[in-house]
Amino acid sequence: SAILMTTSGLILGGDIPKVIEFFKANPSVLQYNIITAITSATGQLFIFTTIKEFGPIVFTVIMTTRQMISICISAIIFGHSMGVKALFGAAIVF
């Protein structure tokens, strides 16, 4: 349904020629779009399966934990400092 809505919007807006021109100028974009679509659909399947099997509360805990770990790893890898407010917020969550 998302594909139909996007395509309809492009047709109604007259933007199809711009999209085709962009794809011709940047052929690798199609590969990235396909990869994004596959990983997005796979992620949605994991979300639906987790909620169905374990419930929304477990899913919320999983996602909050994942985001917190992601923030910490990002801070370490890219050398970002975490201020007192950020650390206090993280402590409240956990």
Secondary structure, DSSP 8 states (H G I E B T S, - for coil): -HHHHHHHHHHHHT-HHHHHHHHHH-THHHHHHHHHHHHHHHHHHHHHHHHHHH-HHHHHHHHHHHHHHHHHHHHHHHT----HHHHHHHHHH-
